[in-house]
Amino acid sequence: MKIRERILIFCGLALFLFVVSYAFLQEGKAKKIPTPVAESASEQCVESREYMRANHMLLLDDWRHGAVREGERIHVTPDGRKFEKNLSTCFQCHGSRGFCVRCHTYASAKPNCFSCHHEM
């Protein structure tokens, strides 16, 4: 094998190794996306902050089922506060659907609430 062929093979291997290891060369320096802030006009939500972060869709599904299928339109919290089972109840404190969009975009979630609730 001639020296010229060896140089070409070596350069090809070096280029291949660089391309393959490019992700490792970045040392995990992906852009940090800031965690969205859940601004609210009220200090008390219908449930605790931890519960709402983890289970808000379960709560909204339960509200929808209760309101539409069983006619239960009022949610009573364990401490006795009452709320209407409606997305507009959420938006009284949380502003607009932009509140939802920021967090769901951050979490790569695709909620289907606004396929029916266009006015929010």
Backbone as ProteinMPNN parsed JSONL, in Angstrom:
{"seq_chain_A": "MKIRERILIFCGLALFLFVVSYAFLQEGKAKKIPTPVAESASEQCVESREYMRANHMLLLDDWRHGAVREGERIHVTPDGRKFEKNLSTCFQCHGSRGFCVRCHTYASAKPNCFSCHHEM", "coords_chain_A": {"N_chain_A": [[0.839, -1.161, 0.0], [0.553, 2.182, -0.838], [1.988, 5.232, 0.437], [0.416, 7.471, 0.049], [-2.176, 6.391, -0.174], [-2.458, 5.381, 2.399], [-2.46, 7.748, 3.879], [-4.842, 8.925, 2.948], [-6.701, 7.005, 3.85], [-6.254, 7.208, 6.617], [-7.021, 9.909, 7.049], [-9.699, 9.734, 6.283], [-10.672, 7.927, 8.241], [-10.188, 9.48, 10.529], [-11.908, 11.656, 10.054], [-14.363, 10.297, 10.031], [-14.428, 9.313, 12.696], [-14.504, 11.754, 14.051], [-16.999, 12.794, 13.212], [-18.738, 10.816, 14.216], [-18.227, 10.99, 16.948], [-19.015, 13.545, 17.609], [-21.235, 14.371, 19.153], [-20.409, 13.596, 21.688], [-18.257, 15.244, 22.008], [-19.387, 17.651, 22.512], [-19.934, 17.65, 25.156], [-22.353, 17.474, 26.568], [-23.53, 20.005, 26.397], [-26.072, 21.091, 25.876], [-28.627, 23.477, 25.115], [-29.987, 25.045, 27.907], [-33.265, 25.01, 28.852], [-35.346, 27.313, 30.326], [-37.243, 26.594, 33.253], [-40.724, 26.815, 33.134], [-42.574, 29.42, 34.721], [-45.201, 29.258, 36.953], [-47.356, 31.496, 37.107], [-49.791, 33.009, 39.181], [-52.85, 34.512, 40.167], [-53.852, 33.998, 42.586], [-53.162, 32.579, 45.79], [-54.121, 30.131, 46.603], [-55.02, 27.204, 45.073], [-57.392, 24.923, 43.545], [-56.534, 22.528, 44.487], [-53.56, 21.256, 46.134], [-50.337, 22.66, 45.22], [-48.395, 20.729, 44.492], [-50.008, 18.499, 43.958], [-51.513, 19.501, 41.805], [-49.527, 19.955, 39.87], [-48.762, 17.355, 39.266], [-51.159, 15.996, 38.726], [-53.128, 17.466, 37.323], [-54.467, 17.018, 34.889], [-55.893, 14.683, 35.408], [-57.66, 15.657, 37.324], [-59.053, 17.573, 35.77], [-60.194, 15.868, 33.844], [-61.841, 14.368, 35.534], [-63.519, 16.418, 36.433], [-64.737, 17.1, 33.983], [-66.09, 14.711, 33.346], [-67.807, 14.498, 35.587], [-69.321, 16.894, 35.357], [-70.459, 16.809, 32.752], [-71.557, 14.197, 32.376], [-72.731, 13.447, 34.798], [-73.913, 15.651, 35.866], [-72.824, 17.098, 37.959], [-71.76, 20.065, 38.951], [-70.253, 21.509, 40.727], [-67.241, 21.687, 42.517], [-66.023, 20.598, 45.557], [-63.596, 21.352, 47.845], [-61.32, 19.627, 50.118], [-61.108, 21.335, 52.317], [-63.473, 22.677, 52.301], [-63.959, 24.749, 50.459], [-65.608, 25.971, 47.49], [-65.816, 25.38, 44.007], [-66.612, 26.091, 40.605], [-66.939, 23.552, 38.199], [-65.129, 23.962, 35.629], [-63.177, 25.089, 32.874], [-62.857, 27.817, 32.828], [-62.785, 28.472, 35.48], [-60.179, 27.809, 36.194], [-58.809, 29.698, 34.656], [-59.444, 32.056, 35.888], [-57.548, 32.542, 37.777], [-55.164, 31.801, 36.528], [-54.859, 33.255, 34.205], [-54.656, 32.901, 31.018], [-54.882, 30.763, 28.088], [-52.278, 30.681, 27.322], [-50.778, 30.25, 29.581], [-51.118, 27.487, 29.952], [-50.044, 26.532, 27.547], [-47.283, 27.247, 27.639], [-46.224, 25.575, 29.718], [-46.955, 23.02, 28.798], [-45.625, 22.912, 26.361], [-42.996, 22.99, 27.265], [-42.943, 20.512, 28.559], [-43.325, 18.829, 26.462], [-45.9, 17.952, 25.949], [-49.135, 17.291, 24.595], [-51.958, 18.605, 25.001], [-55.521, 18.162, 24.647], [-57.489, 19.956, 25.236], [-58.18, 22.433, 24.085], [-59.257, 21.825, 21.666], [-61.937, 21.721, 21.852], [-62.536, 23.88, 23.543], [-62.45, 26.677, 22.39], [-62.826, 29.354, 22.991], [-61.274, 30.085, 25.16]], "CA_chain_A": [[0.0, 0.0, 0.0], [1.359, 3.387, -0.949], [1.853, 6.199, 1.526], [-0.712, 8.345, -0.273], [-3.398, 5.661, 0.176], [-2.518, 5.323, 3.865], [-2.845, 9.082, 4.355], [-6.266, 9.078, 2.647], [-7.438, 6.133, 4.773], [-6.145, 7.807, 7.942], [-7.867, 11.111, 7.069], [-11.088, 9.269, 6.246], [-10.995, 7.397, 9.568], [-10.227, 10.6, 11.472], [-13.147, 12.377, 9.785], [-15.452, 9.433, 10.489], [-14.433, 9.324, 14.161], [-14.952, 13.072, 14.486], [-18.446, 12.894, 12.982], [-19.424, 9.907, 15.132], [-18.05, 11.42, 18.343], [-19.353, 14.961, 17.735], [-22.137, 14.562, 20.296], [-19.636, 13.468, 22.921], [-17.36, 16.389, 22.097], [-20.165, 18.778, 23.02], [-19.936, 17.487, 26.61], [-23.677, 17.709, 27.126], [-23.767, 21.444, 26.499], [-27.323, 21.455, 25.228], [-29.218, 24.687, 25.667], [-30.874, 24.864, 29.051], [-34.536, 25.692, 28.69], [-35.79, 27.682, 31.673], [-38.491, 26.003, 33.722], [-41.761, 27.842, 33.111], [-43.076, 29.871, 36.014], [-46.66, 29.18, 37.021], [-47.859, 32.66, 37.817], [-51.181, 32.868, 39.576], [-53.373, 35.663, 40.894], [-54.291, 33.522, 43.892], [-52.226, 31.68, 46.463], [-54.729, 28.825, 46.801], [-55.661, 26.586, 43.92], [-58.417, 23.978, 43.981], [-55.785, 21.485, 45.202], [-52.196, 21.7, 46.435], [-49.465, 22.883, 44.066], [-47.782, 19.447, 44.123], [-51.055, 17.676, 43.344], [-51.878, 20.065, 40.509], [-48.439, 19.719, 38.912], [-48.716, 15.944, 38.881], [-52.452, 15.371, 38.413], [-54.161, 18.399, 36.883], [-55.298, 16.445, 33.823], [-56.839, 13.763, 36.047], [-58.687, 16.497, 37.933], [-59.885, 18.137, 34.703], [-60.995, 14.765, 33.292], [-62.874, 14.072, 36.527], [-64.476, 17.523, 36.359], [-65.513, 16.977, 32.737], [-66.992, 13.566, 33.491], [-68.837, 14.842, 36.561], [-70.186, 17.968, 34.867], [-71.176, 16.443, 31.534], [-72.301, 12.939, 32.461], [-73.452, 13.268, 36.061], [-74.546, 16.905, 36.242], [-72.176, 17.687, 39.137], [-71.08, 21.252, 38.438], [-69.508, 22.171, 41.8], [-66.162, 20.918, 43.152], [-65.816, 21.008, 46.944], [-62.263, 20.947, 48.298], [-61.336, 19.048, 51.474], [-61.29, 22.365, 53.349], [-64.815, 23.239, 52.183], [-64.117, 25.764, 49.415], [-66.378, 25.476, 46.349], [-65.415, 25.894, 42.702], [-67.364, 25.576, 39.47], [-66.139, 22.632, 37.381], [-65.066, 24.602, 34.33], [-61.842, 25.622, 32.597], [-62.818, 29.245, 33.158], [-62.386, 28.548, 36.888], [-58.712, 27.812, 36.193], [-58.309, 30.921, 34.041], [-59.659, 33.201, 36.774], [-56.262, 32.778, 38.45], [-54.011, 31.511, 35.684], [-54.767, 34.163, 33.075], [-55.116, 32.527, 29.686], [-54.376, 29.467, 27.628], [-50.824, 30.792, 27.221], [-50.27, 29.61, 30.798], [-51.079, 26.044, 29.672], [-49.175, 26.267, 26.402], [-45.876, 27.316, 28.058], [-45.831, 24.378, 30.469], [-47.091, 21.823, 27.978], [-44.53, 22.944, 25.393], [-41.806, 22.611, 28.039], [-43.025, 19.083, 28.875], [-43.615, 18.118, 25.21], [-47.234, 17.347, 26.06], [-50.087, 17.823, 23.632], [-53.309, 18.486, 25.551], [-56.574, 18.337, 23.65], [-58.536, 20.797, 25.832], [-58.58, 23.556, 23.253], [-59.956, 21.392, 20.461], [-63.339, 22.072, 22.117], [-62.634, 25.15, 24.268], [-61.799, 27.688, 21.554], [-62.988, 30.703, 23.536], [-60.367, 30.32, 26.285]], "C_chain_A": [[0.896, 1.239, 0.0], [1.056, 4.347, 0.199], [0.645, 7.105, 1.289], [-2.035, 7.683, 0.095], [-3.565, 5.594, 1.694], [-2.969, 6.667, 4.447], [-4.335, 9.314, 4.124], [-7.121, 8.238, 3.596], [-7.426, 6.735, 6.179], [-7.042, 9.043, 8.061], [-9.349, 10.736, 7.062], [-11.535, 8.731, 7.595], [-11.109, 8.52, 10.598], [-11.518, 11.404, 11.299], [-14.352, 11.585, 10.279], [-15.557, 9.456, 12.011], [-14.903, 10.674, 14.705], [-16.467, 13.207, 14.351], [-19.212, 12.032, 13.982], [-19.348, 10.419, 16.57], [-18.426, 12.878, 18.577], [-20.244, 15.231, 18.946], [-21.38, 14.486, 21.614], [-18.68, 14.647, 23.107], [-18.077, 17.627, 22.636], [-20.285, 18.745, 24.538], [-21.272, 17.84, 27.234], [-24.033, 19.168, 27.274], [-25.017, 21.863, 25.735], [-27.881, 22.701, 25.895], [-30.139, 24.333, 26.823], [-32.136, 25.684, 28.802], [-35.036, 26.05, 30.084], [-37.128, 27.034, 32.017], [-39.557, 27.087, 33.741], [-42.253, 28.168, 34.52], [-44.595, 29.863, 35.966], [-47.188, 30.364, 37.813], [-49.35, 32.48, 38.074], [-51.603, 34.107, 40.353], [-53.784, 35.279, 42.313], [-53.242, 32.599, 44.484], [-52.788, 30.271, 46.601], [-55.424, 28.372, 45.534], [-56.732, 25.628, 44.454], [-57.807, 22.793, 44.725], [-54.384, 22.029, 45.465], [-51.376, 21.843, 45.154], [-48.863, 21.568, 43.573], [-48.797, 18.548, 43.42], [-51.373, 18.189, 41.945], [-50.783, 19.855, 39.473], [-48.468, 18.291, 38.394], [-50.031, 15.437, 38.306], [-53.508, 16.311, 37.848], [-55.035, 17.832, 35.773], [-56.286, 15.436, 34.386], [-57.988, 14.547, 36.679], [-59.619, 17.054, 36.86], [-60.741, 17.071, 34.036], [-62.138, 14.402, 34.233], [-63.942, 15.165, 36.518], [-65.357, 17.393, 35.122], [-66.533, 15.861, 32.853], [-68.14, 13.909, 34.451], [-69.82, 15.875, 36.041], [-71.044, 17.519, 33.694], [-72.071, 15.221, 31.738], [-73.15, 12.794, 33.723], [-74.119, 14.545, 36.556], [-73.97, 17.56, 37.489], [-71.329, 18.867, 38.672], [-70.243, 21.977, 39.485], [-68.483, 21.208, 42.382], [-65.972, 21.471, 44.558], [-64.466, 20.464, 47.395], [-62.355, 20.347, 49.699], [-61.529, 20.091, 52.58], [-62.6, 23.141, 53.191], [-65.008, 24.326, 51.145], [-64.833, 25.148, 48.222], [-65.928, 26.178, 45.073], [-66.318, 25.292, 41.634], [-66.44, 24.7, 38.634], [-66.137, 23.142, 35.941], [-63.64, 25.107, 34.116], [-61.745, 27.104, 32.939], [-62.492, 29.454, 34.634], [-60.865, 28.611, 36.988], [-58.184, 29.159, 35.709], [-58.616, 32.17, 34.859], [-58.356, 33.555, 37.483], [-55.078, 32.689, 37.489], [-54.013, 32.254, 34.358], [-55.378, 33.687, 31.78], [-54.548, 31.171, 29.294], [-52.864, 29.494, 27.404], [-50.132, 30.172, 28.422], [-50.099, 28.111, 30.555], [-50.042, 25.729, 28.597], [-47.705, 26.28, 26.805], [-45.44, 26.03, 28.756], [-45.91, 23.121, 29.615], [-46.033, 21.77, 26.881], [-43.242, 22.497, 26.065], [-41.778, 21.101, 28.276], [-43.263, 18.218, 27.638], [-44.929, 17.35, 25.298], [-48.159, 18.029, 25.064], [-51.504, 17.647, 24.178], [-54.35, 18.738, 24.469], [-57.705, 19.23, 24.153], [-59.075, 21.813, 24.833], [-59.138, 23.127, 21.905], [-61.453, 21.673, 20.617], [-63.479, 23.471, 22.707], [-61.883, 26.246, 23.516], [-61.799, 29.062, 22.199], [-62.015, 31.028, 24.646], [-59.12, 31.033, 25.822]], "O_chain_A": [[1.87, 1.32, 0.749], [0.005, 4.274, 0.838], [-0.063, 7.46, 2.231], [-2.927, 8.347, 0.624], [-4.673, 5.732, 2.211], [-3.761, 6.712, 5.388], [-5.023, 9.84, 4.999], [-8.147, 8.707, 4.09], [-8.455, 6.77, 6.853], [-7.743, 9.206, 9.059], [-10.154, 11.355, 7.758], [-12.638, 9.03, 8.053], [-12.011, 8.516, 11.435], [-12.148, 11.789, 12.284], [-15.263, 12.153, 10.883], [-16.651, 9.603, 12.556], [-15.617, 10.727, 15.706], [-17.137, 13.68, 15.269], [-20.222, 12.469, 14.533], [-20.313, 10.291, 17.324], [-18.171, 13.4, 19.663], [-20.034, 16.199, 19.675], [-21.678, 15.229, 22.549], [-18.338, 15.002, 24.235], [-17.439, 18.542, 23.155], [-20.702, 19.734, 25.14], [-21.32, 18.439, 28.309], [-24.769, 19.535, 28.19], [-25.014, 22.873, 25.032], [-27.646, 22.952, 27.077], [-30.967, 23.428, 26.719], [-32.076, 26.892, 28.573], [-35.138, 25.173, 30.941], [-38.024, 26.942, 31.178], [-39.335, 28.163, 34.297], [-42.332, 27.297, 35.386], [-45.198, 30.404, 35.039], [-47.437, 30.268, 39.015], [-50.067, 31.873, 37.278], [-50.813, 34.681, 41.103], [-54.036, 36.15, 43.144], [-52.52, 31.917, 43.757], [-52.024, 29.312, 46.706], [-56.293, 29.057, 44.997], [-56.947, 25.536, 45.662], [-58.49, 22.13, 45.506], [-54.064, 23.146, 45.058], [-51.683, 21.224, 44.135], [-48.823, 21.319, 42.368], [-48.484, 17.913, 42.413], [-51.49, 17.403, 41.005], [-51.085, 19.6, 38.307], [-48.225, 18.051, 37.211], [-50.022, 14.53, 37.473], [-54.692, 15.978, 37.89], [-56.227, 18.133, 35.718], [-57.41, 15.338, 33.893], [-59.148, 14.148, 36.58], [-60.839, 17.013, 37.017], [-61.894, 17.333, 33.693], [-63.262, 14.159, 33.794], [-65.135, 14.869, 36.587], [-66.574, 17.557, 35.2], [-67.7, 16.036, 32.502], [-69.304, 13.64, 34.155], [-71.025, 15.749, 36.259], [-72.236, 17.821, 33.649], [-73.226, 15.224, 31.312], [-74.166, 12.099, 33.716], [-74.822, 14.52, 37.566], [-74.573, 18.489, 38.026], [-70.28, 18.67, 38.058], [-69.585, 22.966, 39.162], [-68.803, 20.063, 42.701], [-65.781, 22.674, 44.733], [-64.223, 19.259, 47.334], [-63.356, 20.536, 50.39], [-62.049, 19.776, 53.651], [-62.812, 24.146, 53.868], [-66.133, 24.791, 50.961], [-64.695, 23.954, 47.96], [-65.692, 27.386, 45.052], [-66.737, 24.14, 41.736], [-65.29, 25.063, 38.387], [-67.013, 22.807, 35.144], [-62.972, 25.507, 35.069], [-60.674, 27.592, 33.298], [-61.974, 30.508, 35.004], [-60.326, 29.383, 37.781], [-57.233, 29.7, 36.273], [-58.095, 33.242, 34.553], [-58.09, 34.725, 37.758], [-54.103, 33.427, 37.631], [-53.236, 31.913, 33.466], [-56.517, 34.038, 31.472], [-53.835, 30.525, 30.062], [-52.237, 28.439, 27.306], [-49.033, 29.631, 28.302], [-49.07, 27.532, 30.903], [-49.266, 24.782, 28.723], [-46.944, 25.418, 26.365], [-44.401, 25.461, 28.42], [-45.038, 22.256, 29.695], [-45.589, 20.683, 26.509], [-42.482, 21.713, 25.498], [-40.717, 20.48, 28.203], [-43.39, 16.999, 27.755], [-45.048, 16.238, 24.783], [-47.981, 19.202, 24.734], [-52.177, 16.666, 23.863], [-54.089, 19.442, 23.494], [-58.778, 19.254, 23.551], [-60.284, 22.027, 24.746], [-59.461, 23.979, 21.077], [-62.157, 21.844, 19.622], [-64.442, 24.175, 22.403], [-60.819, 26.69, 23.946], [-60.879, 29.852, 21.983], [-61.94, 32.19, 25.047], [-58.236, 31.319, 26.63]]}, "name": "protein", "num_of_chains": 1, "seq": "MKIRERILIFCGLALFLFVVSYAFLQEGKAKKIPTPVAESASEQCVESREYMRANHMLLLDDWRHGAVREGERIHVTPDGRKFEKNLSTCFQCHGSRGFCVRCHTYASAKPNCFSCHHEM"}
